[in-house]
Amino acid sequence: MKDFAIFWGCTIQTRFPFLEKSTRMVLEGFNLPYRDIDGFTCCPEKSLVNNIDHGLWILTAARNIALLDKAGVDLVSPCTGCASNLATVNSELHSNHKEKNKVNSILNEVGLEFKGNNKLRHLVPFFHDEVGIPAVKNKIIKPFNGMRIAIHYGCHMIRPSHALKNDDPLDPKKFDNLIRAMGAESVQYMTKLLCCGQGLDRIDQHENALHFARLKLKELRALKVDAMALCCPSCYLQFDNNQFLMEKEGEKFGIPIIYFTELLGLAMGYKPEDLGLDSHRIEATAFLEKWQRLNGDLSKTTELNRQLEAGFGIAQL
């Protein structure tokens, strides 16, 4: 496999470093040839930067892509927003030569040139298409057989479809296939493709953001799923942190939010505390206990519960 660069974006490394850790653990567990590139900046974020200055949004993304061109590597990101923003700008510059020339006239001043010849992919379709379902299955030693997991794709993993070309934007299946490869049931539900609503928090509409999260969490509670799986730090912020805020106000959902790399890491045999599950706001204790029980690992349940309770107590202070 060709070398590829990981694009972490801003949110994972600054707010959720345990998600970076689980991603690195999984990539290294598969012996994948990833690297970090010096000089990456914010992708940049679309809802704020693009609405304030479209030219700055284009230039910043083009500079990040030009760093890939210079290194001669593809890009994989565990952040849906970053993958979507970079792919969108890449597509726009390829179709607008006047804008591309303008961008390159600026980038040339710092020794860079936008070419946009390398692949820009999100982590989930990368694992589905490049690593492959058979390779994923071969790594599973503690499957999730008997467990019901609801997938949240998020808007930007699959849109804009003309730029990303990751999956069917109206009926995506790749994340579902990966969940099934780990042995779990991928639960189908009405609000599956509903936006998480986290972007509303960025424009001071917190109550509306909670409303979006509440719609999905209520449905999943009624369906009695074991967990929600996702792979976007903004969506994680919405469903883990904001769910925690709602529960502090008396709304009880109890839906653990598990990142794709945490779920895959667990199935590969990594310890929950090493993957950072004790850093979550919404406890995953019941989810992990059921998983241990289904794998015939009852001896570890009591100790696991003790460790996670201690960890969650620290995380919530």
C-alpha positions as CSV (number, residue, x, y, z in Angstrom):
1,M,0.0,0.0,0.0
2,K,1.2,3.5,-0.8
3,D,2.2,5.7,2.1
4,F,-0.5,8.1,3.3
5,A,-0.6,11.1,5.6
6,I,-3.0,11.4,8.5
7,F,-4.9,14.7,8.7
8,W,-6.1,15.0,12.3
9,G,-7.7,18.4,12.0
10,C,-8.1,20.7,15.0
11,T,-10.8,19.0,17.2
12,I,-9.3,15.5,17.7
13,Q,-5.9,16.6,18.9
14,T,-7.1,19.6,21.0
15,R,-10.3,18.2,22.6
16,F,-10.3,14.4,22.2
17,P,-6.6,13.2,22.2
18,F,-7.9,9.7,23.1
19,L,-9.4,9.5,19.7
20,E,-6.0,10.2,18.2
21,K,-4.6,7.5,20.4
22,S,-7.1,4.8,19.3
23,T,-6.6,5.7,15.7
24,R,-2.9,5.3,15.9
25,M,-3.2,2.0,17.8
26,V,-5.5,0.6,15.1
27,L,-3.4,1.9,12.2
28,E,-0.3,0.4,13.8
29,G,-2.1,-2.8,14.6
30,F,-2.8,-3.2,10.9
31,N,0.8,-2.2,10.1
32,L,-0.5,0.5,7.7
33,P,2.2,3.0,6.3
34,Y,0.9,6.2,7.7
35,R,2.9,9.3,8.5
36,D,2.4,12.8,10.0
37,I,3.3,15.8,7.9
38,D,4.6,19.0,9.5
39,G,2.8,22.2,8.5
40,F,-0.9,21.0,8.3
41,T,-3.3,23.7,9.6
42,C,-7.0,23.8,10.2
43,C,-8.7,22.3,7.1
44,P,-10.3,25.0,7.4
45,E,-13.7,24.6,9.1
46,K,-16.5,25.4,6.6
47,S,-19.4,26.9,8.5
48,L,-17.4,29.7,10.0
49,V,-14.4,30.4,7.7
50,N,-16.1,29.8,4.4
51,N,-19.0,32.1,5.3
52,I,-16.7,34.9,6.4
53,D,-14.1,34.6,3.5
54,H,-14.5,32.1,0.7
55,G,-11.1,33.0,-0.8
56,L,-9.3,32.3,2.5
57,W,-11.2,29.0,2.9
58,I,-10.1,27.9,-0.6
59,L,-6.5,29.1,0.0
60,T,-6.0,27.4,3.3
61,A,-7.4,24.1,2.1
62,A,-5.3,24.3,-1.1
63,R,-2.2,24.9,1.0
64,N,-2.8,21.7,3.0
65,I,-3.3,19.7,-0.2
66,A,-0.2,21.3,-1.7
67,L,1.8,19.9,1.2
68,L,0.5,16.4,0.2
69,D,1.6,17.1,-3.4
70,K,5.0,18.1,-2.2
71,A,5.3,14.9,-0.1
72,G,3.8,12.7,-2.8
73,V,1.4,10.9,-0.5
74,D,-2.4,10.4,-0.2
75,L,-4.4,11.7,2.7
76,V,-6.7,9.8,5.2
77,S,-8.6,11.6,7.9
78,P,-10.5,10.4,10.9
79,C,-12.5,13.6,10.8
80,T,-15.4,13.8,8.4
81,G,-15.4,17.6,8.2
82,C,-11.7,17.8,7.3
83,A,-12.1,15.1,4.6
84,S,-15.2,16.8,3.1
85,N,-13.7,20.3,3.2
86,L,-10.4,19.3,1.5
87,A,-12.2,17.2,-1.1
88,T,-14.6,20.0,-1.9
89,V,-11.9,22.5,-2.4
90,N,-9.9,20.0,-4.5
91,S,-12.9,19.5,-6.7
92,E,-13.6,23.2,-7.1
93,L,-10.0,24.0,-8.1
94,H,-9.9,21.3,-10.6
95,S,-13.0,22.7,-12.3
96,N,-12.0,26.4,-12.0
97,H,-8.6,27.0,-13.6
98,K,-8.8,30.7,-13.1
99,E,-9.2,30.2,-9.3
100,K,-6.5,27.5,-9.3
101,N,-4.0,29.9,-11.0
102,K,-4.8,32.6,-8.5
103,V,-4.3,30.2,-5.6
104,N,-1.0,29.0,-7.0
105,S,0.3,32.5,-7.5
106,I,0.0,32.9,-3.8
107,L,1.3,29.5,-2.8
108,N,4.3,29.9,-5.1
109,E,5.5,32.7,-2.7
110,V,6.0,30.0,0.0
111,G,7.4,27.3,-2.3
112,L,4.2,25.3,-2.8
113,E,2.0,24.4,-5.7
114,F,-1.5,23.0,-5.7
115,K,-1.8,20.0,-8.0
116,G,-4.4,17.9,-6.2
117,N,-3.4,14.6,-7.7
118,N,-3.5,12.5,-4.6
119,K,-6.4,10.8,-3.0
120,L,-8.3,12.5,-0.1
121,R,-10.2,9.9,1.9
122,H,-12.1,9.5,5.2
123,L,-11.0,6.8,7.5
124,V,-14.1,4.6,7.2
125,P,-14.3,4.3,3.4
126,F,-10.5,3.9,3.5
127,F,-10.8,0.8,5.7
128,H,-13.7,-0.5,3.6
129,D,-12.1,0.0,0.2
130,E,-8.3,0.0,0.7
131,V,-7.7,-2.2,3.8
132,G,-10.7,-4.4,2.9
133,I,-13.4,-6.3,4.8
134,P,-11.4,-9.7,4.7
135,A,-8.4,-8.0,6.3
136,V,-10.6,-6.5,9.0
137,K,-12.2,-9.8,9.7
138,N,-8.8,-11.4,10.0
139,K,-7.9,-9.0,12.8
140,I,-11.0,-9.6,14.9
141,I,-10.3,-11.7,18.0
142,K,-13.1,-10.4,20.3
143,P,-16.1,-9.9,18.0
144,F,-19.4,-8.1,18.8
145,N,-21.6,-11.0,18.0
146,G,-25.0,-10.5,19.6
147,M,-24.7,-6.7,20.0
148,R,-26.9,-4.1,18.4
149,I,-25.0,-1.0,17.2
150,A,-26.5,2.0,15.6
151,I,-24.4,3.9,13.1
152,H,-24.3,7.6,12.7
153,Y,-22.7,8.4,9.4
154,G,-22.8,12.2,9.8
155,C,-23.3,14.7,6.9
156,H,-19.7,15.0,5.8
157,M,-18.6,11.4,5.5
158,I,-20.7,11.1,2.4
159,R,-21.3,14.6,1.2
160,P,-20.7,16.4,-1.1
161,S,-20.9,13.2,-3.0
162,H,-19.5,14.6,-6.3
163,A,-16.3,15.5,-4.5
164,L,-15.9,12.6,-2.0
165,K,-17.2,9.7,-4.0
166,N,-17.1,7.7,-0.8
167,D,-20.5,6.0,-0.8
168,D,-24.1,6.4,-1.9
169,P,-25.2,9.6,-0.1
170,L,-28.8,8.5,0.2
171,D,-28.2,4.8,1.1
172,P,-24.6,4.4,2.4
173,K,-23.4,0.9,3.3
174,K,-19.7,0.9,3.9
175,F,-19.8,1.8,7.6
176,D,-22.5,-0.8,8.0
177,N,-20.4,-3.4,6.3
178,L,-17.5,-2.7,8.7
179,I,-19.7,-3.0,11.7
180,R,-21.0,-6.3,10.5
181,A,-17.4,-7.4,9.8
182,M,-16.8,-7.0,13.6
183,G,-19.8,-9.3,14.3
184,A,-22.4,-6.7,15.4
185,E,-25.8,-6.1,14.0
186,S,-26.0,-2.7,12.3
187,V,-29.4,-1.4,13.5
188,Q,-31.5,0.4,10.9
189,Y,-33.5,3.3,12.2
190,M,-35.5,6.3,10.9
191,T,-33.1,9.1,11.9
192,K,-30.0,7.3,10.7
193,L,-29.0,10.0,8.2
194,L,-30.2,12.9,10.2
195,C,-27.6,15.6,10.8
196,C,-26.2,15.6,14.4
197,G,-26.9,19.3,14.7
198,Q,-23.6,20.2,16.3
199,G,-22.9,23.0,13.8
200,L,-25.8,24.9,15.5
201,D,-23.7,25.2,18.6
202,R,-21.1,27.2,16.7
203,I,-23.7,29.9,15.8
204,D,-25.1,30.2,19.4
205,Q,-28.1,28.0,18.8
206,H,-27.5,25.5,21.6
207,E,-31.1,24.5,22.3
208,N,-31.6,23.8,18.6
209,A,-28.4,21.7,18.6
210,L,-29.8,19.7,21.6
211,H,-33.1,19.2,19.7
212,F,-31.3,17.5,16.8
213,A,-29.4,15.2,19.2
214,R,-32.5,14.5,21.2
215,L,-34.4,13.2,18.2
216,K,-31.9,10.5,17.4
217,L,-31.1,9.6,21.0
218,K,-34.8,9.1,21.8
219,E,-35.2,6.7,18.9
220,L,-32.1,4.7,19.8
221,R,-33.2,4.5,23.4
222,A,-36.6,3.1,22.2
223,L,-34.8,0.6,20.0
224,K,-32.6,-0.5,23.0
225,V,-29.3,-0.4,21.1
226,D,-26.1,-1.2,22.9
227,A,-24.2,1.8,21.5
228,M,-23.9,4.4,18.7
229,A,-20.9,4.1,16.4
230,L,-19.5,7.2,14.6
231,C,-16.3,8.6,13.2
232,C,-16.5,12.4,13.4
233,P,-15.2,14.5,16.3
234,S,-18.0,17.1,15.9
235,C,-20.6,14.4,15.9
236,Y,-18.8,12.8,18.9
237,L,-18.9,16.2,20.7
238,Q,-22.7,16.4,20.0
239,F,-23.7,12.9,21.1
240,D,-21.3,12.3,24.0
241,N,-20.8,15.7,25.5
242,N,-24.2,17.2,24.8
243,Q,-25.9,13.9,25.8
244,F,-24.1,14.3,29.1
245,L,-25.4,17.8,29.5
246,M,-28.9,16.7,28.8
247,E,-28.6,13.9,31.3
248,K,-27.4,16.3,34.0
249,E,-30.7,18.2,33.4
250,G,-32.7,14.9,34.0
251,E,-33.0,13.4,30.5
252,K,-31.8,9.9,30.6
253,F,-30.7,8.2,27.4
254,G,-27.7,6.0,28.3
255,I,-26.4,5.6,24.8
256,P,-22.6,5.1,24.8
257,I,-20.9,6.7,21.9
258,I,-18.0,4.6,20.5
259,Y,-15.6,5.9,17.8
260,F,-15.0,3.6,14.9
261,T,-11.3,3.2,15.9
262,E,-12.3,2.4,19.5
263,L,-14.8,-0.2,18.4
264,L,-12.3,-1.8,16.0
265,G,-9.5,-1.6,18.6
266,L,-11.7,-3.4,21.1
267,A,-12.5,-6.2,18.6
268,M,-8.7,-6.4,17.9
269,G,-8.1,-7.1,21.6
270,Y,-6.9,-3.8,22.9
271,K,-8.0,-2.9,26.4
272,P,-10.8,-0.3,26.8
273,E,-8.7,1.9,29.1
274,D,-5.8,1.9,26.7
275,L,-8.1,3.0,23.9
276,G,-9.4,5.9,26.1
277,L,-13.0,4.7,26.8
278,D,-12.6,6.0,30.4
279,S,-12.4,9.5,28.9
280,H,-16.0,9.4,27.6
281,R,-18.7,11.5,29.2
282,I,-21.3,8.8,28.7
283,E,-20.3,5.6,30.4
284,A,-19.7,2.6,28.3
285,T,-19.6,0.2,31.3
286,A,-22.8,-1.7,30.4
287,F,-21.8,-2.0,26.8
288,L,-18.4,-3.4,27.7
289,E,-19.8,-5.8,30.3
290,K,-22.2,-7.3,27.8
291,W,-19.4,-7.6,25.2
292,Q,-17.1,-9.3,27.7
293,R,-20.0,-11.6,28.7
294,L,-20.7,-12.6,25.1
295,N,-17.1,-13.3,24.6
296,G,-17.1,-15.6,27.7
297,D,-14.8,-13.3,29.6
298,L,-16.8,-13.0,32.8
299,S,-13.7,-13.0,35.0
300,K,-12.7,-9.5,33.8
301,T,-16.1,-7.9,34.3
302,T,-15.7,-6.8,37.9
303,E,-12.2,-5.4,37.4
304,L,-13.2,-3.7,34.2
305,N,-16.2,-2.1,36.0
306,R,-14.0,-0.8,38.8
307,Q,-11.4,0.7,36.4
308,L,-14.0,2.4,34.3
309,E,-15.9,3.8,37.2
310,A,-12.7,5.3,38.6
311,G,-11.8,6.7,35.1
312,F,-15.2,8.1,34.5
313,G,-15.2,9.8,37.9
314,I,-12.0,11.6,36.9
315,A,-13.3,12.5,33.5
316,Q,-16.4,14.1,34.7
317,L,-14.8,16.4,37.3
